């Protein structure tokens, strides 16, 4: 009898130990997800379903997406960072070089569900690091009371702007003195930022901002300034504020801007419509830079497989649709472009269509050396202070020197 009691006690102790071990193991099955500020409502149902189906806990936290990589640099090594986070694609290059992100293994069929440009935005050296969450790009926004329908091409807007100036108003306004806004014309006329290497990656030694096509494009854009179709106040960093003021004061019929302007224009009481960017006279669609938010996995994640599984799970069509309904951020899934939810909304549809024509901003760290010299060259060119060819040649030289200095400092 005594032996039986001892045996029972040993078995009970062993069971309790194993049970405690099981509980501890189960408690470890959890991931932390950083979502963008005021956007977690878009994935709450997906998170709940993921937890239920995989018997895990998802710790969902919000913070501004543009600041998440910076916070990861500190929190990751300290062991308090996320498994999954959201970043803009223009932060990808530096994050990869610094070893902050883990590559993803996603089959081609799943990748093809997204627009090619959005997948390219999170691909570096032929390696995928994230799945697209949302896209944004420039579109044409027009005042329906001043311009009932958008015009066909940029030449039409040039002619329309001349008629508007005769009435002391403006037709089309855009920040063509900055490469983010002029890129649609430059790239569609043969310019490029970085060429491609033999493997299909970016060759940051080959800078194409002073090609014949680039010079032709900038010379064309210069006409909007030289003919007085743009006010002097829209030059420089404060130019977009001036454009917004003219549009909300109903002194400009159309502007090239992004989705971030929709709500302010609506608040100002403007009866506006949205369309993809106009075509060029050569019939080509006007390109634009594509901004992409994407879900990525931290290199410090203790369960990278589970983190990737989560990213794939929440990007299933039903959850992407729910996310769009909650946040109004335009998804990168091809199927959503033709979904009635987006197709019947002229604002969302215009962004979705233009996004499919857009080019992802180069995610390599060298891109940061392009903005300053390129913008300076454009401003000098369109204001007539320097000829486009000379200004663009100088910009390319400056970019090359800055890239060399950057690369040398990283060795």
N, C-alpha and C positions, 0 to 999 in steps of 0.2 A: 504493500500500500504506500509506504513511504517512497519507494522507487517510482511508483506511478506519479506521485505528487511532484517529485523532482523532475521527472520527464515532462510533465505538463508545464511546469514552471519554465523549463528550458525552451520548450516549444513556443510558449506564450511570449517569452522574451525575444526569441528568434523572429517570431511573426511580427511583433511590435517594431523590431529593428528594421525588418524588411519593409514594413508598411511605412515607417518614417522615411526610409530611403526612397520608397516609391513617391511619397508626397513631395519630398525634396526634389526628386527628378522631375515630377510633374510641374512643380513651381518654377523650375528652370526653363520650361517650355513657354517662353514669352519673348516678344520682340517689342522694341520701342520704335514708334513711327513719328517723325516730325512732319507735320502738314503745314501748308501755308496759313497765314493768319486769316481767320474768318472763313476758312474753306473746309474745315473738318466735317461740316454738316454734309458735304458732298460724298463722303466715303463712309459715313456711319453705318449704313446698312451693310455695305460690303465688309466692313470690319466685323460686324456682329456675325455675319454668315461665315466668315473665315474662322473666327474663334470657335463657332459651333461645330463646323465641319472638320476642323483640325485639332480640336481640344487644346487650344493654346490661348494665351492672354496677349492682347495687343494694347500696349500703352500708347495712347494717341495724344500727342501734344502739338500745340500750335506755336509757330513763330514765323516772322517774315521770311519768305523763301530766299531772298537775295542775301540774307545774313546767315543762312544755315551752314554754309561751307566754312565761314570764318569761325563760327561757334564749334564746328566739328573739329577744327584744328586743335582746340583746347580740350574739349569734352571727350573726343575719341581716345586719345592716349590715356586719359584719366579713368577710362572705363565707365563713364556716365553718359556717353554719347548715344545716338540712335543706331538702329540697324538699317532703317530706311529713312531717307530724307528727300526733299524736293529742291532742285537747283535749276537756275537758268542755264541754257546750253552754252552761253559765252563764258561760264565759269568752269566748263568741263576740262579744257586743256590744262590749266594750272592745277586743278584738283588731281588729275591723273598723273601729271609730272611729279607732284608732291606725294604721291602714293596714298591719297585719301580715299580712293574709291576702288571697289572690287568689280572685276569684269562680270558680265552676265552671260549665261549660256542659254540663248533663246533660239528655238528652231526657226528656219527661214519662213515657214508657213505663217507662224505667229507674227514675225516681223512684217510680213507683207500685208498684214491687216491694217498697218499704219501707213500714212503717206511716206513716200521715200525720203522726202526732204526732212521730215521730223525724225525718222530713224537715223538719217545721216547726221543730224544735229547732235546725237549722243553716241556717235561712232568716232573713234580715234585710232589711227594706225590699224584699221580694219578690225577693231575690237569694239564690241557694243558694251556700253557702261550704264545705259538707262533706257527705260521705256517712257515714251512721251505722255505727258499728262494733258497739256493744253498748248495751243499755239496762238500767236498773235502776230499781226503784220500790218503794214500800212494799207489803207483803203482810201477811196474817194468819198468824201462826205459833202453833200450838196444841200443847199437850202431850196426846198421844193417851191417856195413862193417866188424865188428869183430865177430858178432853173428847174422847170417841171420834170425834165428827164436828163440823166447824165449824157454827156456827149461821147462820140465814138472814140476819138483819139486825141492825142496831145496837141496836134496841129489845130484841131477844132477848138480846143480850149484857148489856144494862143489867139485865134481870130475872135473868139467870144470875148476874151479879156480886153481886146482893143475896143470893142463896142461898149463895154462897161466903163472903160476909162473916159470915154466921151461923155458919160453921165456922172462922172466923178465917183464911180464905184469900181470894185475890182471883180474880176471874173474868177480865175483860179489862183490860189496862193499856196506856196509850198516852200519848205526850207531847202531849196536846191543848193544852198551854199554849204550844206553838210552832207557827208557821204551816206549817212543812214537814209536820207530822203532822196538823194539823187541817184542812188545805186540802181534803181529800177530802170533808169535810162542808160546809165553807163554800161551795165552788164548786158542789156538787151542790144546794145550797139557794138559789142565786142570787147569791152573792158573786163578785167578780172582782178582780183586781189592777189591770190596765190595760185600758181600753176599746179599741175599734178606731177608726182614722181612716177617711177616705173611701176610701183605697186598700187597706184591709184590713190595714194595719200597726198597730202598737201606738200608742195615744195616751197618752203618759205623763202628760198633764195630767188624764186621767180615771181617778181611782182609786176602785175600787168595794168597798173593804173595810168601808165603813160603810153599805152598802145594807140594806134591810129584811131581805133574805135572809141577809146576813152576821150581822146582829144576832140573828136567829132561830137561826141555826146555833150561834153562840157561847153563847147562852142555853141551848140544848139541851146542849151539851158541859159547861156549868157544872154540870149535874145530877150528873155522875159524881163531881165533887169535893164538891158540897154534900151529897150523900147518903152520903159517906164510902166510896165505892167505890174511890177512889184514895188511896194513902198520901201524906202530906204530903211525903215525901222525894223524890217524882218531879218536883217543881217545880224549874225552873231548869236550868242547863247540865249539872249532874251527874245529872239525872233519868234519863237513859237507862242509866247505870251501875246505878242502883238498880233499874230495871225488869229489866235483864239478871240481876241477882243474884236477884231474887224468882223469875224464871222458871227459872233454873238450879237454884235451891233447891227447886223444885217447889211453890212457894207461890202461883204464879199460873198459871192454866190457859191463857191466851192473851195474846199481845202483838201490837201493830202495830209492825213493824220491817222492815228491808231484808235483801237477800241477804247482806250483810256479816256478819249474825248467824248464818248457817247453820252454819259450821264451829265457832265457839265453842260453840254449843248442842250440836252433835254431840259435841264434845270433852268436854262436861260430862255426857255420857251421857243426854241427854234424848231420849225417844222422841217425836219431834215430826213434825207434818205441816204443810204449807203450803197456803194457799188464797188466792184473790183476796180483796180487802177485802169486808166484808159490805155488803149493800145498805142503804139508808136505809128508814125506815118508809114513805116516799112511793113506794117501788119503784124509785127511781133507783139506778144503780150508784154506789158511793162512788168518787169521783175520787181522784187522787193526783198528785203532781209526778213528772214523768218526768225522770230523769237520763240523758243520752245521751253516750257517747264517740263521737267522729267523726274520720275522717281528713280533714285539710285541707291546702291547698297554701300554702306561704310566698310572700309577695309578692316575696321576694328570689330565688326559684328561677330558675335560668338556663334551665330547660326546663319551663315550666309545662304545656305540652301533654303531655309525657312523664309528668310527675308526676300529672296527672289521669288519663291512661291507666292508670297503675299502680293508682290508687285504684279505678277501675272494674273493673280486672282482678281484683283480690283480693277484690272483693265479689260475684263470681259465686257462685251457689248451692253448687257443689262445694267452693269454698274457704271459704265461710262455714260450711259444715257441719264441715269439718275444723278450722276455728278454734274452733268451739264444743266439739268433742270434746277439743281440747287445753287450752282455757282455762276452759271451763264458763261463759263470759260469754254472756248471753242475746242472740242476734242480733236485729236489727230487721227482717229480711226476713219478709214476710207468710207465705211458703211454709213457713218453719221452725216457725211456731206449730203447724202440724198435722203436722209431721214426727214419726214415732214416737220419735226420739231425745229430743225435748222432750215430746211429748204423753204418753209413758209414764213420765215423771219428774214426780212431783207438784210438786216444788219448782220446777223449771224451767218447767213448764207454768203454774203459778200466777203466776210473774213475767211470763211472756210474755203471758198473758191480761190481767193487770192493766195491763201496759205498753200494751196496745192500747186501754185505757180511760183512760189517764193523759193529763195535759196537760204539755207541755214547759215547764219553768221559763222565764219570759221572759229572753231572752238580751241584752236591752238594758242598758247600763251603769246606768240608773236603778234597776234591780232591786236593786242593792246598798244603796240607800237605804230599801228596804222592810223588810228583815229585822228590824232593831233595834226600830223603833217598833211594828211588827206584833206581835212577840213580847212586848214590854212590855205592850201592850194586852191580849193574850190572858191573860197571867199575872195582871194586875190583875182581869180579868173573872172567870176561873174560880175565883180565890181569894176572890172577893166583896169585894175592896178598892175596886172601882169598878163601876158598872153597865156592861154591855156596850156600850150605845149611846154613852155618854159616853166610854168608853175608846177605842172605835173611831173616834169623831169626832176625838178628840185625836190618835190615830195618823195619820189621814189628813192632818190639818193639818201634823203634824211631817214626814211624808213629802214633802208638797208643798213645804215650806220647804227641806228638804234637797236635793230635786231642783233647785229653782231656784238654790240656792247652787252645786250641782255644775255645772249648765249654764253659770252665769255665769263660773265659774272656768275653763271650757274654751274660752271665747270669746277 
